Amino acid sequence: MKFTVKQIATLLGGEVAGNDTLAITGLAKIEEGKPGDISFLSNLKYESYLYTTQASAVIVDRSFEPRKPVFSALIFVENSYSAFTRLLEEYHKQLSFARVGVEQPSYLGENCQIGEQHYRGAFSYIGRNCQLGNNVKVHPHAYVGNNVRIGDNTIIHAGARILDNCVIGQYCVIHPNAVIGSEGFGFAPQPDGTYKTIPQLGNVILEDFVNVGSGTTIDCATLGSTIIRTGAKLDNLIQIGHNVEIGKHTVIAGQTGISGSTKIGDNCVIAGQVGFAGHLTIANGTKVGAQSGVGKSIDEEGTAINSSPAFGLKESMRSLAIFRRLPSLEQRLSNLEKKNESEKKS
């Protein structure tokens, strides 16, 4: 990345105080900034670094008034934290989409359609009858099966696997070693105690702006589709079972497991290591605390739950407080029993 301070200010809708012709080639924390870097000041406890930083430019709130001379150019914006986040996004976009072309060896199956500005890394594999949009990046050792559709500006990172018939939307990011469309966990118990495999014939659909973390597995549906809705964000090491649906803009932290056919609503927040039983319905806006076990459906929107098995957040916190006091409560009870026995004898 190489821009002038003025160009960055224009991008962010900000105003410059200082030299707006300085070249910016990197981003840094304010205490580590050096010439050519741009940083930001949002939390005033870091204000002292503003007067010593070597960064060429610093983004600050419009309401901020320096108390000492500042040697960096200042870019005044409405919200410095949000502005710097936008700058990070732009920088990341340039890095992520810089690669164009085809590295060898790589494989492209017959009857495929691939848009402009695409990238296929070495040892990547794309099967038959696939459709890849404009600016799609398939990194080295990534695998795309047959009949897969991938929308514009989507990134498939190294080692990721997109299996047959899956549909990936626009602006999605599939991180290394994620698996999309693996066979669902379906086995029918038999009278003799064995299990018979139930064929999994469906697919996975990721709508637009979905992020899938490293090592996360999303199983294909038995029939129909496992669906991850627009804007959902999945952390690393998540297991999503067959025919699950994840709502729009729901975020799920690592090591969560969601059993088959469970439907999770929009704008939910799921912390790490949560376990969902199968065939549940979780209402929009539900918040689930870490390591909770969810064994029944949640019908009321905006509910917060915790514990295993999970129940109301307030009730669970009260229960935890009592649990911590059990040794002292036991001692008090024992003392009362001894006192009662002593009074009876007297």
Backbone hydrogen bonds in HBPLUS format (Angstrom, degrees):
<---DONOR---> <-ACCEPTOR-->    atom                        ^
c    i                          cat <-CA-CA->   ^        H-A-AA   ^      H-
h    n   atom  resd res      DA  || num        DHA   H-A  angle D-A-AA Bond
n    s   type  num  typ     dist DA aas  dist angle  dist       angle   num
A0003-PHE N   A0024-ILE O   3.02 MM  21  5.25 153.9  2.09 143.6 150.2     1
A0024-ILE N   A0003-PHE O   2.57 MM  21  5.25 165.6  1.59 169.2 174.7     2
A0008-ILE N   A0004-THR O   3.11 MM   4  6.48 158.2  2.16 153.0 158.6     3
A0005-VAL N   A0022-LEU O   2.98 MM  17  5.74 135.3  2.19 152.4 165.3     4
A0009-ALA N   A0005-VAL O   2.93 MM   4  6.16 160.3  1.97 151.6 157.4     5
A0006-LYS N   A0020-ASP O   2.95 MM  14  4.82 145.3  2.08 144.7 135.2     6
A0010-THR N   A0006-LYS O   2.96 MM   4  6.19 154.3  2.02 148.4 155.1     7
A0011-LEU N   A0007-GLN O   3.02 MM   4  6.27 157.0  2.07 144.3 150.4     8
A0012-LEU N   A0008-ILE O   2.98 MM   4  6.23 150.3  2.07 149.4 157.3     9
A0013-GLY N   A0009-ALA O   2.87 MM   4  5.82 111.0  2.36 138.7 155.2    10
A0014-GLY N   A0009-ALA O   2.78 MM   5  4.71 163.8  1.81 143.6 144.9    11
A0013-GLY N   A0010-THR O   3.27 MM   3  5.05 152.7  2.35  96.1 104.1    12
A0015-GLU N   A0076-PHE O   3.05 MM  61  5.17 150.2  2.14 134.8 143.0    13
A0076-PHE N   A0015-GLU O   2.76 MM  61  5.17 163.7  1.79 157.6 155.6    14
A0017-ALA N   A0074-LEU O   2.82 MM  57  5.12 155.8  1.87 150.1 156.5    15
A0074-LEU N   A0017-ALA O   2.89 MM  57  5.12 169.3  1.90 151.3 151.9    16
A0025-THR N   A0036-GLY O   2.72 MM  11  5.33 158.7  1.76 145.1 152.1    17
A0026-GLY N   A0036-GLY O   3.26 MM  10  6.29 140.4  2.42 146.9 141.4    18
A0038-ILE N   A0026-GLY O   2.97 MM  12  6.42 134.0  2.19 136.9 148.4    19
A0028-ALA N   A0038-ILE O   3.14 MM  10  6.21 153.7  2.21 149.5 150.4    20
A0032-GLU N   A0029-LYS O   2.93 MM   3  5.31 150.5  2.02 112.0 121.5    21
A0037-ASP N   A0034-LYS O   2.92 MM   3  5.63 154.1  1.99 153.1 155.6    22
A0056-SER N   A0037-ASP O   2.97 MM  19  5.59 126.6  2.26 135.2 147.9    23
A0057-ALA N   A0037-ASP O   3.36 MM  20  6.79 149.5  2.46 149.6 155.4    24
A0039-SER N   A0057-ALA O   3.00 MM  18  6.45 151.9  2.08 142.1 149.9    25
A0059-ILE N   A0039-SER O   2.82 MM  20  6.22 155.3  1.88 133.6 139.5    26
A0041-LEU N   A0059-ILE O   2.88 MM  18  6.22 154.6  1.95 173.9 170.6    27
A0046-TYR N   A0043-ASN O   3.02 MM   3  6.00 169.3  2.04 128.6 131.9    28
A0047-GLU N   A0044-LEU O   3.03 MM   3  4.90 163.3  2.05 108.5 109.8    29
A0049-TYR N   A0046-TYR O   3.08 MM   3  5.77 143.4  2.21 117.8 126.3    30
A0050-LEU N   A0047-GLU O   2.86 MM   3  5.35 144.8  1.99 113.3 123.9    31
A0051-TYR N   A0048-SER O   3.31 MM   3  5.82 145.4  2.44 108.7 115.8    32
A0052-THR N   A0049-TYR O   3.10 MM   3  5.15 155.8  2.16 103.4 111.0    33
A0053-THR N   A0049-TYR O   2.79 MM   4  5.58 140.0  1.95 159.7 164.3    34
A0073-ALA N   A0056-SER O   2.95 MM  17  6.19 167.5  1.96 145.9 142.1    35
A0058-VAL N   A0073-ALA O   2.86 MM  15  6.34 149.0  1.96 161.7 172.0    36
A0075-ILE N   A0058-VAL O   2.93 MM  17  6.20 157.9  1.97 148.0 151.0    37
A0060-VAL N   A0075-ILE O   2.92 MM  15  6.08 163.9  1.94 149.5 153.4    38
A0077-VAL N   A0060-VAL O   2.94 MM  17  6.29 158.8  1.99 160.4 167.3    39
A0064-PHE N   A0061-ASP O   3.06 MM   3  5.37 160.4  2.10 110.1 116.4    40
A0062-ARG N   A0077-VAL O   2.68 MM  15  5.22 126.2  1.97 155.7 154.4    41
A0083-ALA N   A0079-ASN O   2.96 MM   4  6.13 158.3  2.01 152.6 159.7    42
A0084-PHE N   A0080-SER O   2.91 MM   4  6.05 157.6  1.97 145.5 150.9    43
A0085-THR N   A0081-TYR O   2.99 MM   4  6.20 152.8  2.06 144.7 152.7    44
A0086-ARG N   A0082-SER O   2.96 MM   4  6.26 153.3  2.04 146.2 153.0    45
A0087-LEU N   A0083-ALA O   3.00 MM   4  6.32 149.6  2.09 142.5 151.2    46
A0088-LEU N   A0084-PHE O   2.85 MM   4  6.17 153.6  1.92 149.4 156.4    47
A0089-GLU N   A0085-THR O   2.94 MM   4  6.24 155.2  2.00 148.3 154.9    48
A0090-GLU N   A0086-ARG O   3.00 MM   4  6.30 155.4  2.06 146.4 152.6    49
A0091-TYR N   A0087-LEU O   2.90 MM   4  6.14 160.3  1.94 151.4 157.0    50
A0092-HIS N   A0088-LEU O   2.79 MM   4  5.96 163.7  1.82 152.6 157.4    51
A0093-LYS N   A0089-GLU O   2.85 MM   4  6.01 151.7  1.93 144.2 152.4    52
A0094-GLN N   A0090-GLU O   3.04 MM   4  6.30 155.6  2.10 145.7 151.3    53
A0095-LEU N   A0091-TYR O   3.04 MM   4  6.37 157.7  2.09 149.3 155.3    54
A0096-SER N   A0092-HIS O   2.79 MM   4  5.91 165.3  1.81 153.9 158.6    55
A0097-PHE N   A0093-LYS O   2.96 MM   4  5.95 154.7  2.02 148.0 153.4    56
A0101-GLY N   A0118-HIS O   2.91 MM  17  6.22 170.6  1.92 153.5 150.7    57
A0120-ARG N   A0101-GLY O   2.93 MM  19  6.42 153.9  2.00 156.6 162.9    58
A0103-GLU N   A0120-ARG O   2.88 MM  17  6.20 171.4  1.89 175.9 178.1    59
A0123-PHE N   A0105-PRO O   2.43 MM  18  5.41 173.5  1.43 170.4 169.4    60
A0107-TYR N   A0124-SER O   2.97 MM  17  6.35 163.1  2.00 154.2 159.8    61
A0126-ILE N   A0107-TYR O   2.97 MM  19  6.01 142.8  2.11 132.6 144.4    62
A0109-GLY N   A0126-ILE O   2.75 MM  17  5.91 143.4  1.88 143.5 155.7    63
A0129-ASN N   A0110-GLU O   2.96 MM  19  6.36 164.5  1.98 162.2 166.2    64
A0113-GLN N   A0130-CYS O   2.84 MM  17  6.30 158.4  1.89 157.0 164.0    65
A0132-LEU N   A0113-GLN O   2.75 MM  19  6.14 167.9  1.76 166.0 170.0    66
A0115-GLY N   A0132-LEU O   2.83 MM  17  6.07 139.3  2.00 136.0 149.3    67
A0135-ASN N   A0116-GLU O   2.70 MM  19  6.03 170.1  1.71 171.6 173.3    68
A0119-TYR N   A0136-VAL O   3.02 MM  17  6.48 150.9  2.10 156.0 158.3    69
A0138-VAL N   A0119-TYR O   2.81 MM  19  5.90 173.5  1.81 150.3 152.6    70
A0121-GLY N   A0138-VAL O   2.73 MM  17  6.11 163.0  1.76 165.1 169.1    71
A0124-SER N   A0121-GLY O   3.15 MM   3  5.64 147.6  2.26 136.1 133.5    72
A0141-HIS N   A0122-ALA O   3.21 MM  19  6.72 135.8  2.41 136.1 148.6    73
A0125-TYR N   A0142-ALA O   2.97 MM  17  6.41 154.6  2.04 156.4 164.6    74
A0144-VAL N   A0125-TYR O   2.76 MM  19  5.96 150.1  1.85 150.2 160.4    75
A0127-GLY N   A0144-VAL O   2.81 MM  17  6.06 147.4  1.91 145.3 156.3    76
A0147-ASN N   A0128-ARG O   2.79 MM  19  6.17 166.3  1.81 167.0 171.6    77
A0131-GLN N   A0148-VAL O   2.93 MM  17  6.41 158.5  1.97 155.4 162.0    78
A0150-ILE N   A0131-GLN O   2.80 MM  19  6.22 161.2  1.84 165.9 171.4    79
A0133-GLY N   A0150-ILE O   2.89 MM  17  6.13 147.2  1.99 150.1 161.0    80
A0153-ASN N   A0134-ASN O   2.88 MM  19  6.33 158.5  1.92 160.8 168.1    81
A0137-LYS N   A0154-THR O   3.03 MM  17  6.47 160.6  2.06 155.6 161.8    82
A0156-ILE N   A0137-LYS O   2.73 MM  19  6.02 174.2  1.74 177.3 178.6    83
A0139-HIS N   A0156-ILE O   2.87 MM  17  6.06 179.6  1.87 176.1 176.1    84
A0142-ALA N   A0139-HIS O   3.12 MM   3  5.79 147.5  2.23 143.8 143.1    85
A0143-TYR N   A0160-ALA O   2.90 MM  17  6.30 161.9  1.93 158.5 164.6    86
A0162-ILE N   A0143-TYR O   2.77 MM  19  6.03 164.5  1.79 155.7 161.1    87
A0145-GLY N   A0162-ILE O   2.69 MM  17  6.02 161.1  1.72 167.1 173.0    88
A0165-ASN N   A0146-ASN O   2.89 MM  19  6.28 160.2  1.93 162.8 169.1    89
A0149-ARG N   A0166-CYS O   3.13 MM  17  6.63 158.1  2.18 153.9 160.6    90
A0168-ILE N   A0149-ARG O   2.72 MM  19  6.02 173.1  1.73 163.4 165.8    91
A0151-GLY N   A0168-ILE O   2.85 MM  17  6.12 142.2  1.99 134.4 146.8    92
A0171-TYR N   A0152-ASP O   2.95 MM  19  6.44 157.0  2.00 156.6 164.2    93
A0155-ILE N   A0172-CYS O   2.94 MM  17  6.36 157.8  1.99 155.0 158.4    94
A0174-ILE N   A0155-ILE O   2.90 MM  19  6.22 168.7  1.91 167.9 171.7    95
A0157-HIS N   A0174-ILE O   2.86 MM  17  5.95 170.2  1.87 168.7 171.8    96
A0160-ALA N   A0157-HIS O   3.15 MM   3  5.87 163.2  2.18 139.8 140.4    97
A0161-ARG N   A0178-ALA O   2.85 MM  17  6.22 156.8  1.90 158.1 165.8    98
A0180-ILE N   A0161-ARG O   2.78 MM  19  6.06 170.8  1.78 166.4 169.2    99
A0163-LEU N   A0180-ILE O   2.89 MM  17  6.11 176.0  1.89 175.9 175.9   100
A0167-VAL N   A0204-VAL O   2.98 MM  37  6.39 164.4  2.01 161.2 166.3   101
A0206-LEU N   A0167-VAL O   2.82 MM  39  6.16 167.3  1.83 165.8 169.9   102
A0169-GLY N   A0206-LEU O   2.82 MM  37  5.75 127.3  2.10 134.8 151.1   103
A0209-PHE N   A0170-GLN O   2.85 MM  39  6.28 161.7  1.88 164.7 171.0   104
A0173-VAL N   A0210-VAL O   3.01 MM  37  6.53 154.2  2.08 151.2 157.2   105
A0212-VAL N   A0173-VAL O   2.89 MM  39  6.26 161.4  1.92 169.4 173.8   106
A0175-HIS N   A0212-VAL O   2.92 MM  37  6.03 172.3  1.93 166.8 169.4   107
A0178-ALA N   A0175-HIS O   3.21 MM   3  5.99 151.3  2.30 146.1 143.5   108
A0179-VAL N   A0216-THR O   2.89 MM  37  6.36 160.4  1.93 157.8 163.5   109
A0218-ILE N   A0179-VAL O   2.92 MM  39  6.33 161.0  1.95 166.9 173.0   110
A0181-GLY N   A0218-ILE O   2.76 MM  37  5.85 157.7  1.81 165.5 173.1   111
A0220-CYS N   A0182-SER O   2.74 MM  38  5.72 162.2  1.77 158.2 161.2   112
A0186-GLY N   A0184-GLY O   3.03 MM   2  5.77 121.5  2.39 110.0  93.9   113
A0198-ILE N   A0186-GLY O   2.94 MM  12  5.21 173.8  1.95 137.9 135.8   114
A0188-ALA N   A0196-LYS O   2.74 MM   8  5.02 166.4  1.76 149.5 148.9   115
A0196-LYS N   A0188-ALA O   2.82 MM   8  5.02 163.5  1.85 139.6 143.9   116
A0190-GLN N   A0194-THR O   2.75 MM   4  5.27 156.5  1.80 163.6 158.1   117
A0193-GLY N   A0190-GLN O   2.92 MM   3  5.41 160.9  1.96 124.0 125.8   118
A0201-LEU N   A0222-THR O   2.82 MM  21  5.30 146.0  1.93 137.9 133.6   119
A0202-GLY N   A0221-ALA O   2.76 MM  19  4.38 142.9  1.90 146.0 142.0   120
A0203-ASN N   A0224-GLY O   3.10 MM  21  6.65 149.5  2.20 149.1 157.4   121
A0221-ALA N   A0203-ASN O   3.34 MM  18  5.47 153.6  2.41 119.4 123.1   122
A0226-THR N   A0203-ASN O   2.97 MM  23  6.36 159.8  2.01 149.1 153.3   123
A0205-ILE N   A0226-THR O   2.79 MM  21  6.18 161.4  1.83 166.6 172.0   124
A0228-ILE N   A0205-ILE O   2.89 MM  23  6.28 163.4  1.92 165.9 170.6   125
A0207-GLU N   A0228-ILE O   2.94 MM  21  6.23 172.7  1.94 178.4 177.3   126
A0231-GLY N   A0208-ASP O   2.96 MM  23  6.42 154.1  2.03 154.4 161.4   127
A0211-ASN N   A0232-ALA O   3.14 MM  21  6.64 156.0  2.20 152.6 159.9   128
A0234-LEU N   A0211-ASN O   2.87 MM  23  5.85 164.3  1.89 145.8 151.1   129
A0213-GLY N   A0234-LEU O   2.92 MM  21  5.71 127.1  2.20 123.2 138.9   130
A0216-THR N   A0213-GLY O   3.27 MM   3  5.69 158.5  2.32 130.3 129.9   131
A0237-LEU N   A0214-SER O   3.02 MM  23  6.46 151.3  2.11 146.1 154.3   132
A0217-THR N   A0238-ILE O   2.89 MM  21  6.28 159.3  1.94 169.7 176.7   133
A0240-ILE N   A0217-THR O   2.93 MM  23  6.22 160.1  1.97 162.9 168.7   134
A0219-ASP N   A0240-ILE O   2.91 MM  21  6.15 176.3  1.91 168.7 167.6   135
A0227-ILE N   A0244-VAL O   3.01 MM  17  6.50 147.9  2.12 153.8 161.6   136
A0246-ILE N   A0227-ILE O   2.91 MM  19  6.38 156.4  1.96 157.1 165.0   137
A0229-ARG N   A0246-ILE O   2.89 MM  17  5.91 169.1  1.90 156.7 160.3   138
A0232-ALA N   A0229-ARG O   3.27 MM   3  6.07 159.8  2.32 144.0 143.0   139
A0249-HIS N   A0230-THR O   2.99 MM  19  6.42 146.3  2.10 140.2 150.9   140
A0233-LYS N   A0250-THR O   2.95 MM  17  6.38 158.1  2.00 150.5 156.9   141
A0252-ILE N   A0233-LYS O   2.99 MM  19  6.43 156.1  2.05 166.3 173.1   142
A0235-ASP N   A0252-ILE O   2.98 MM  17  6.07 152.2  2.05 163.5 172.6   143
A0255-GLN N   A0237-LEU O   2.89 MM  18  5.08 134.0  2.10 111.4 125.2   144
A0239-GLN N   A0256-THR O   3.03 MM  17  6.45 162.5  2.06 157.3 162.8   145
A0258-ILE N   A0239-GLN O   2.84 MM  19  6.18 159.0  1.89 158.3 165.3   146
A0241-GLY N   A0258-ILE O   2.87 MM  17  5.87 153.9  1.94 158.6 167.3   147
A0261-SER N   A0242-HIS O   2.90 MM  19  6.31 146.1  2.02 148.7 159.6   148
A0245-GLU N   A0262-THR O   3.12 MM  17  6.59 156.3  2.18 149.3 153.4   149
A0264-ILE N   A0245-GLU O   2.81 MM  19  6.05 174.2  1.82 166.5 165.4   150
A0247-GLY N   A0264-ILE O   2.80 MM  17  5.74 126.9  2.08 130.0 146.4   151
A0267-ASN N   A0248-LYS O   2.78 MM  19  6.17 163.2  1.81 163.2 167.4   152
A0251-VAL N   A0268-CYS O   3.00 MM  17  6.38 156.8  2.05 161.5 161.1   153
A0270-ILE N   A0251-VAL O   2.90 MM  19  6.21 168.9  1.92 160.5 164.2   154
A0253-ALA N   A0270-ILE O   2.85 MM  17  6.11 159.4  1.90 154.1 160.7   155
A0273-GLN N   A0254-GLY O   3.02 MM  19  6.44 151.8  2.10 144.4 153.4   156
A0257-GLY N   A0274-VAL O   2.91 MM  17  6.38 156.7  1.97 161.3 169.0   157
A0276-PHE N   A0257-GLY O   2.92 MM  19  6.25 158.2  1.96 160.3 167.4   158
A0259-SER N   A0276-PHE O   3.20 MM  17  5.88 154.8  2.26 131.9 139.5   159
A0279-HIS N   A0260-GLY O   3.03 MM  19  6.44 150.3  2.12 146.1 155.5   160
A0263-LYS N   A0280-LEU O   2.79 MM  17  6.13 163.4  1.81 154.4 157.2   161
A0282-ILE N   A0263-LYS O   2.76 MM  19  6.10 164.7  1.79 168.8 172.0   162
A0265-GLY N   A0282-ILE O   2.89 MM  17  5.72 135.9  2.09 139.0 152.4   163
A0285-GLY N   A0266-ASP O   2.83 MM  19  6.23 157.8  1.88 165.6 172.1   164
A0269-VAL N   A0286-THR O   2.95 MM  17  6.42 157.0  2.00 153.5 160.6   165
A0288-VAL N   A0269-VAL O   2.94 MM  19  6.41 159.8  1.99 163.2 168.3   166
A0271-ALA N   A0288-VAL O   3.03 MM  17  6.03 164.0  2.06 156.7 161.9   167
A0291-GLN N   A0272-GLY O   2.91 MM  19  6.32 154.9  1.97 154.8 162.7   168
A0275-GLY N   A0292-SER O   2.96 MM  17  6.42 161.7  2.00 161.4 167.4   169
A0294-VAL N   A0275-GLY O   2.77 MM  19  6.04 167.7  1.78 174.1 177.1   170
A0277-ALA N   A0294-VAL O   2.97 MM  17  6.28 159.0  2.01 178.0 174.0   171
A0298-ILE N   A0281-THR O   2.94 MM  17  6.30 146.8  2.06 146.4 156.9   172
A0283-ALA N   A0298-ILE O   2.95 MM  15  5.62 136.4  2.14 132.5 146.0   173
A0302-GLY N   A0284-ASN O   3.01 MM  18  6.49 151.2  2.10 147.4 154.5   174
A0287-LYS N   A0303-THR O   2.86 MM  16  6.29 159.6  1.90 154.0 159.6   175
A0305-ILE N   A0287-LYS O   2.85 MM  18  6.31 160.7  1.89 166.1 170.6   176
A0289-GLY N   A0305-ILE O   2.98 MM  16  6.29 160.0  2.02 146.8 153.1   177
A0293-GLY N   A0307-SER O   3.14 MM  14  6.59 147.6  2.25 125.4 129.2   178
A0310-ALA N   A0293-GLY O   2.68 MM  17  5.26 171.1  1.69 149.7 148.0   179
A0313-LEU N   A0304-ALA O   3.08 MM   9  5.59 149.3  2.17 146.3 137.8   180
A0306-ASN N   A0311-PHE O   2.99 MM   5  5.70 157.7  2.04 153.5 158.5   181
A0311-PHE N   A0306-ASN O   2.87 MM   5  5.70 152.5  1.94 160.6 158.6   182
A0316-SER N   A0312-GLY O   2.82 MM   4  6.00 157.3  1.87 156.3 163.6   183
A0317-MET N   A0313-LEU O   2.97 MM   4  6.18 153.6  2.04 149.8 156.4   184
A0318-ARG N   A0314-LYS O   2.97 MM   4  6.24 156.9  2.03 149.3 155.6   185
A0319-SER N   A0315-GLU O   2.92 MM   4  6.12 159.3  1.96 147.0 153.1   186
A0320-LEU N   A0316-SER O   2.89 MM   4  6.09 149.8  1.98 141.9 150.2   187
A0321-ALA N   A0317-MET O   3.00 MM   4  6.23 152.0  2.08 143.1 150.1   188
A0322-ILE N   A0318-ARG O   3.02 MM   4  6.38 156.3  2.08 150.6 156.6   189
A0323-PHE N   A0319-SER O   2.85 MM   4  6.07 157.4  1.90 147.6 154.6   190
A0324-ARG N   A0320-LEU O   3.00 MM   4  6.24 155.4  2.06 149.2 154.1   191
A0325-ARG N   A0322-ILE O   2.97 MM   3  5.09 129.7  2.23  98.9 113.1   192
A0326-LEU N   A0323-PHE O   3.21 MM   3  5.25 164.1  2.23 105.2 109.9   193
A0329-LEU N   A0325-ARG O   2.90 MM   4  6.06 162.2  1.94 161.1 166.8   194
A0330-GLU N   A0326-LEU O   2.79 MM   4  5.90 152.9  1.86 153.2 159.9   195
A0331-GLN N   A0327-PRO O   3.03 MM   4  6.29 151.8  2.11 141.8 149.3   196
A0332-ARG N   A0328-SER O   2.94 MM   4  6.21 157.4  1.99 148.2 154.1   197
A0333-LEU N   A0329-LEU O   2.94 MM   4  6.14 157.4  1.99 145.0 151.3   198
A0334-SER N   A0330-GLU O   2.89 MM   4  6.12 156.5  1.95 146.4 152.9   199
A0335-ASN N   A0331-GLN O   2.92 MM   4  6.19 155.5  1.98 148.0 154.5   200
A0336-LEU N   A0332-ARG O   2.96 MM   4  6.22 154.6  2.03 147.9 154.6   201
A0337-GLU N   A0333-LEU O   2.94 MM   4  6.22 154.4  2.01 148.6 155.5   202
A0338-LYS N   A0334-SER O   3.01 MM   4  6.28 158.5  2.06 148.4 153.9   203
A0339-LYS N   A0335-ASN O   2.92 MM   4  6.13 156.7  1.98 145.9 152.7   204
A0340-ASN N   A0336-LEU O   2.86 MM   4  6.03 156.3  1.91 146.7 153.3   205
A0341-GLU N   A0337-GLU O   2.93 MM   4  6.18 157.8  1.98 148.7 154.2   206
A0342-SER N   A0338-LYS O   2.91 MM   4  6.10 153.7  1.98 145.0 152.6   207
A0343-GLU N   A0339-LYS O   2.94 MM   4  6.19 153.2  2.01 147.7 154.6   208
A0344-LYS N   A0340-ASN O   3.04 MM   4  6.28 150.9  2.12 144.7 152.4   209
A0345-LYS N   A0341-GLU O   3.18 MM   4  6.42 155.0  2.24 146.4 151.8   210
A0346-SER N   A0342-SER O   3.15 MM   4  6.38 144.2  2.28 140.7 150.3   211
